[in-house]
Amino acid sequence: MKEITVYDFFDTKKKDLALSLITEPETLNKKLSSPHVNRPGLALAGYLEVFSAERVQVFGETEVRYLQSLNEEELVTRIREMFKTDIPCIIISKGLTLPPIVEYLANDLNIALLSSRLSTINLMEHISRYLHEIFALEKTIHATLIDVFGLGILLTGKSGIGKSECALDLVHRGHSLVGDDLITLRYLDDQLLGRPGREFGHFMEIRGVGFVNAERMFGIERTRKQKTIDLQIELMPWQENMDYERIGLVNNYAEHLGVKIPIIYLPVSPGKNVSVIVEVAAMNMILKSVGYDAAEDFNRKINDEIRKKTMLKNLEGSSDETDSGNSNQ
């Protein structure tokens, strides 16, 4: 499970969230392990049975006013009970002021108190978005990712099959490179996203040539930092006895980080223009997204043709029977 320290969170977001530290710097050493944010209204009232203590706690105007309404003895009891659950930190919205005893107890029990000038809703949205990006599920795979006609195409296959060469040809034809060789997949906002697995540029390894810099060679407009993955194309060596999809009525899917995406198993042989086939696959998927499926259209026309021929054959058969009956009379 991923973790970040409260200090890292504070240092990264203090400008964006207009944050200031109320307690001692030592309180920033705790760790965040959840992408969620919590408002602890019930916990402050003493109900801790279902309290999400591992989350960032946000005090809005409701929580602050409730604490201000308590007498000192009850306030100390409520705060101490909640702080003993070992929460990572508390962020107070709107620049509101807590009773001084809360700061004293936070320092005593090593709980970071932060203050933000943002409204409660904006503060929670910003924190939640940042933490979900930090804690998003991810994995790195050997693949190449290309933006083809606006679709994210993930090219996979064994080393040396021609992924980089295909991608290079696609970039040369006007499409955009996201990453080559190593791609980091992330599940964020119900989408499967891909970005380069290395952070030092859009380099490509072309066997026989060496490394080339696609950004320098073709321009920054031919590169992308991140792309939603819409289709996976697995490049495979051609095998004579392999049962490849011929019509396209069968839909295959690959699963990454719990997300299923369509996959095409594409046989590769000498002289085959793979980049054109990738373009065709992308255009075919776009047509499917607007309601047209060529395989279904072809299958329907074949079935219509079979029905027509069957009807004509039946009509010819019934006509022959009639003629035969008339001749017998």
C-alpha positions as CSV (number, residue, x, y, z in Angstrom):
1,M,0.0,0.0,0.0
2,K,1.3,3.5,-0.9
3,E,2.0,6.0,1.9
4,I,3.1,9.6,2.0
5,T,3.9,11.7,5.0
6,V,1.8,14.6,6.2
7,Y,5.0,16.7,5.7
8,D,5.1,15.7,2.0
9,F,1.4,16.5,1.6
10,F,1.9,19.9,3.3
11,D,5.0,20.8,1.4
12,T,3.5,19.9,-2.0
13,K,0.0,21.5,-1.5
14,K,0.6,24.4,0.9
15,K,0.5,27.0,-1.9
16,D,-2.4,25.5,-3.9
17,L,-4.5,25.0,-0.7
18,A,-3.3,28.1,1.1
19,L,-2.1,26.0,4.0
20,S,-0.4,27.0,7.2
21,L,0.9,24.9,10.0
22,I,-0.6,25.6,13.5
23,T,1.1,22.8,15.5
24,E,4.8,22.1,15.9
25,P,6.7,20.8,12.8
26,E,7.3,17.4,14.5
27,T,3.6,16.7,14.1
28,L,4.0,16.4,10.3
29,N,5.8,13.0,10.6
30,K,2.7,10.8,10.5
31,K,1.7,9.1,7.3
32,L,-1.3,9.2,5.0
33,S,-2.5,5.9,3.6
34,S,-6.0,6.6,2.3
35,P,-7.1,8.7,-0.7
36,H,-10.4,9.7,1.1
37,V,-11.3,12.7,3.2
38,N,-13.5,12.7,6.2
39,R,-15.6,15.3,8.2
40,P,-15.6,14.0,11.8
41,G,-18.9,15.4,13.0
42,L,-20.1,12.2,14.7
43,A,-16.7,11.4,16.1
44,L,-16.6,14.8,17.8
45,A,-20.0,14.0,19.3
46,G,-18.5,10.8,20.9
47,Y,-19.5,8.2,18.3
48,L,-16.3,6.5,17.2
49,E,-17.5,3.0,16.3
50,V,-17.4,3.6,12.5
51,F,-14.9,6.5,12.5
52,S,-12.5,6.5,9.5
53,A,-9.5,7.5,11.6
54,E,-6.9,6.8,8.8
55,R,-8.3,9.6,6.6
56,V,-7.4,13.3,6.5
57,Q,-9.9,15.0,8.8
58,V,-11.5,18.3,7.7
59,F,-13.1,20.7,10.2
60,G,-15.6,23.0,8.5
61,E,-17.7,25.7,10.1
62,T,-20.1,23.1,11.6
63,E,-17.3,21.3,13.5
64,V,-15.7,24.5,14.7
65,R,-18.9,26.0,16.0
66,Y,-19.7,22.7,17.8
67,L,-16.4,22.7,19.5
68,Q,-16.8,26.3,20.5
69,S,-20.1,25.5,22.1
70,L,-18.7,23.0,24.5
71,N,-17.5,23.7,28.0
72,E,-13.7,23.1,28.5
73,E,-14.1,19.8,30.3
74,E,-16.4,18.3,27.6
75,L,-14.2,19.8,24.9
76,V,-11.1,18.2,26.3
77,T,-12.9,14.8,26.6
78,R,-14.2,14.9,23.0
79,I,-10.9,16.0,21.4
80,R,-8.8,13.6,23.5
81,E,-11.0,10.6,22.5
82,M,-10.8,11.4,18.8
83,F,-7.1,12.2,18.9
84,K,-6.4,8.8,20.5
85,T,-7.6,7.1,17.4
86,D,-4.3,8.2,15.8
87,I,-5.6,10.3,13.0
88,P,-2.9,11.6,10.6
89,C,-3.9,15.3,10.5
90,I,-6.7,17.9,10.7
91,I,-7.3,20.7,8.2
92,I,-9.5,23.6,9.2
93,S,-11.2,25.4,6.4
94,K,-12.0,29.1,5.9
95,G,-9.2,30.1,8.2
96,L,-11.5,29.4,11.2
97,T,-10.1,29.5,14.8
98,L,-10.3,26.6,17.1
99,P,-10.2,26.9,20.9
100,P,-6.6,27.1,22.2
101,I,-6.9,23.8,24.1
102,V,-7.3,21.9,20.8
103,E,-3.8,23.1,19.6
104,Y,-2.3,22.1,23.0
105,L,-3.8,18.6,22.8
106,A,-2.7,18.2,19.1
107,N,0.9,19.0,20.0
108,D,0.7,16.7,23.1
109,L,-0.7,13.7,21.0
110,N,1.3,14.4,17.9
111,I,-1.6,15.4,15.6
112,A,-0.9,17.9,12.9
113,L,-3.3,20.9,12.7
114,L,-3.3,22.8,9.4
115,S,-5.4,25.8,8.4
116,S,-6.6,26.7,4.9
117,R,-8.3,29.8,3.6
118,L,-10.3,27.8,1.1
119,S,-14.0,27.0,1.6
120,T,-14.8,23.6,3.0
121,I,-16.2,22.2,-0.3
122,N,-13.3,23.5,-2.4
123,L,-10.8,22.3,0.2
124,M,-12.2,18.7,0.2
125,E,-12.4,18.6,-3.6
126,H,-8.8,19.6,-4.0
127,I,-7.5,17.3,-1.3
128,S,-9.6,14.3,-2.6
129,R,-8.4,14.9,-6.2
130,Y,-4.7,15.1,-5.2
131,L,-4.9,12.0,-2.9
132,H,-6.7,9.9,-5.5
133,E,-3.9,10.7,-8.0
134,I,-1.3,9.8,-5.4
135,F,-2.9,6.6,-4.4
136,A,-4.2,5.5,-7.8
137,L,-3.6,1.8,-8.7
138,E,-0.7,1.5,-11.1
139,K,1.6,-1.0,-12.8
140,T,4.4,-0.8,-15.4
141,I,4.4,-3.1,-18.4
142,H,6.6,-3.5,-21.5
143,A,4.5,-1.9,-24.2
144,T,4.2,1.1,-26.5
145,L,1.4,3.6,-26.3
146,I,0.3,5.7,-29.3
147,D,-2.5,8.3,-29.8
148,V,-4.1,7.3,-33.2
149,F,-7.1,9.4,-34.3
150,G,-7.7,10.4,-30.7
151,L,-7.7,6.8,-29.4
152,G,-5.1,5.4,-27.0
153,I,-3.7,2.3,-28.7
154,L,-1.5,0.0,-26.5
155,L,0.9,-2.1,-28.6
156,T,2.1,-5.2,-26.8
157,G,4.0,-8.3,-27.8
158,K,7.3,-10.1,-27.4
159,S,10.6,-8.1,-27.5
160,G,11.7,-7.6,-31.1
161,I,8.2,-8.1,-32.6
162,G,8.2,-4.6,-34.0
163,K,6.3,-2.4,-31.5
164,S,8.7,0.5,-31.7
165,E,9.0,0.3,-35.5
166,C,5.2,0.3,-35.9
167,A,5.0,3.3,-33.5
168,L,7.7,5.2,-35.3
169,D,5.8,4.7,-38.6
170,L,2.6,5.9,-37.0
171,V,4.3,9.1,-35.6
172,H,5.8,9.7,-39.1
173,R,2.2,9.4,-40.5
174,G,1.0,12.2,-38.1
175,H,0.0,10.4,-34.9
176,S,1.4,11.0,-31.4
177,L,3.7,9.0,-29.2
178,V,2.9,8.6,-25.5
179,G,5.7,6.2,-24.5
180,D,7.8,3.4,-25.8
181,D,9.1,0.2,-24.2
182,L,7.9,0.9,-20.7
183,I,4.3,2.2,-20.0
184,T,2.9,2.9,-16.6
185,L,-0.8,2.1,-16.3
186,R,-3.0,3.9,-13.8
187,Y,-6.6,3.4,-12.8
188,L,-8.0,6.9,-12.0
189,D,-11.5,8.3,-12.2
190,D,-12.8,5.0,-13.6
191,Q,-10.4,5.2,-16.5
192,L,-7.3,3.3,-17.5
193,L,-4.6,5.8,-18.2
194,G,-1.1,5.3,-19.7
195,R,2.0,7.4,-19.4
196,P,5.7,6.9,-20.1
197,G,7.4,4.5,-17.6
198,R,10.5,6.8,-17.7
199,E,10.5,10.5,-17.0
200,F,13.4,11.7,-19.2
201,G,11.7,12.2,-22.6
202,H,10.1,10.4,-25.6
203,F,13.0,8.2,-26.6
204,M,12.5,5.2,-28.9
205,E,14.9,2.2,-29.4
206,I,14.9,1.3,-33.1
207,R,16.9,-1.9,-33.6
208,G,19.7,-1.3,-36.1
209,V,19.6,2.5,-35.6
210,G,19.7,2.9,-31.8
211,F,17.8,5.5,-29.8
212,V,15.9,8.4,-31.4
213,N,14.2,11.3,-29.7
214,A,10.7,11.5,-31.2
215,E,10.0,14.9,-29.6
216,R,13.1,16.4,-31.1
217,M,12.7,14.6,-34.4
218,F,9.0,15.2,-35.1
219,G,8.1,18.1,-32.8
220,I,6.4,18.4,-29.5
221,E,3.0,18.3,-31.1
222,R,3.7,14.6,-31.9
223,T,4.0,13.6,-28.3
224,R,1.6,13.2,-25.4
225,K,2.3,13.0,-21.6
226,Q,-0.7,10.8,-20.8
227,K,-3.5,9.1,-22.7
228,T,-6.6,7.1,-21.9
229,I,-6.2,3.5,-23.2
230,D,-9.0,2.5,-25.5
231,L,-7.6,-0.5,-27.4
232,Q,-4.8,-3.0,-27.0
233,I,-3.2,-4.6,-30.1
234,E,-1.0,-7.7,-29.4
235,L,1.5,-8.2,-32.1
236,M,2.2,-11.9,-32.7
237,P,4.4,-13.9,-35.0
238,W,2.5,-15.4,-37.9
239,Q,1.7,-19.1,-37.4
240,E,0.2,-21.2,-40.2
241,N,-2.0,-23.3,-38.0
242,M,-3.2,-20.4,-35.7
243,D,-6.9,-19.7,-35.7
244,Y,-7.0,-15.9,-36.2
245,E,-10.2,-13.8,-36.1
246,R,-11.4,-13.4,-39.7
247,I,-14.7,-11.6,-39.5
248,G,-14.6,-9.6,-36.3
249,L,-17.8,-10.8,-34.7
250,V,-15.9,-12.1,-31.6
251,N,-14.9,-9.4,-29.2
252,N,-11.8,-10.2,-27.0
253,Y,-10.8,-8.3,-23.9
254,A,-7.7,-7.8,-21.9
255,E,-7.8,-6.8,-18.2
256,H,-5.5,-4.3,-16.5
257,L,-5.9,-3.1,-12.9
258,G,-9.5,-4.4,-13.0
259,V,-10.4,-2.6,-16.2
260,K,-11.3,-4.5,-19.4
261,I,-10.3,-3.1,-22.7
262,P,-10.8,-4.5,-26.2
263,I,-7.8,-6.5,-27.5
264,I,-6.9,-7.5,-31.1
265,Y,-4.4,-10.3,-31.7
266,L,-2.6,-9.2,-34.9
267,P,-0.3,-11.6,-36.7
268,V,2.9,-10.1,-38.0
269,S,4.7,-11.3,-41.1
270,P,7.4,-9.9,-43.4
271,G,6.0,-7.3,-45.8
272,K,2.9,-6.6,-43.7
273,N,2.1,-2.9,-43.2
274,V,1.2,-3.1,-39.5
275,S,0.9,0.7,-39.0
276,V,-1.9,0.9,-41.6
277,I,-3.7,-2.0,-39.9
278,V,-3.4,-0.2,-36.6
279,E,-5.0,2.9,-38.2
280,V,-7.8,0.8,-39.7
281,A,-8.4,-0.8,-36.3
282,A,-8.6,2.6,-34.7
283,M,-11.1,3.9,-37.3
284,N,-13.1,0.7,-37.1
285,M,-13.4,1.2,-33.3
286,I,-14.5,4.8,-33.8
287,L,-17.2,3.6,-36.2
288,K,-18.4,1.1,-33.6
289,S,-18.6,3.9,-31.0
290,V,-21.1,5.8,-33.3
291,G,-23.2,2.7,-33.9
292,Y,-21.8,1.1,-37.1
293,D,-20.2,-2.4,-36.9
294,A,-18.8,-3.6,-40.2
295,A,-18.7,-7.3,-39.1
296,E,-22.4,-7.2,-38.1
297,D,-23.2,-5.4,-41.3
298,F,-21.4,-8.0,-43.4
299,N,-23.0,-10.8,-41.5
300,R,-26.4,-9.4,-41.9
301,K,-25.9,-9.0,-45.7
302,I,-24.7,-12.6,-46.0
303,N,-27.7,-13.8,-44.1
304,D,-30.0,-11.7,-46.3
305,E,-28.4,-13.2,-49.4
306,I,-28.9,-16.7,-48.0
307,R,-32.5,-16.0,-47.2
308,K,-33.1,-14.7,-50.8
309,K,-31.5,-17.7,-52.4
310,T,-33.5,-20.0,-50.1
311,M,-36.8,-18.3,-51.0
312,L,-35.9,-18.4,-54.8
313,K,-35.1,-22.1,-54.5
314,N,-38.3,-22.8,-52.6
315,L,-40.3,-20.9,-55.3
316,E,-38.6,-22.8,-58.1
317,G,-39.3,-26.0,-56.3
318,S,-43.0,-25.2,-55.8
319,S,-43.2,-24.1,-59.5
320,D,-41.7,-27.5,-60.7
321,E,-44.3,-29.4,-58.5
322,T,-47.1,-27.4,-60.1
323,D,-45.9,-28.0,-63.6
324,S,-45.5,-31.7,-62.9
325,G,-49.1,-31.9,-61.5
326,N,-50.5,-30.1,-64.6
327,S,-48.7,-32.5,-67.0
328,N,-50.1,-35.5,-65.1
329,Q,-53.7,-34.2,-65.6
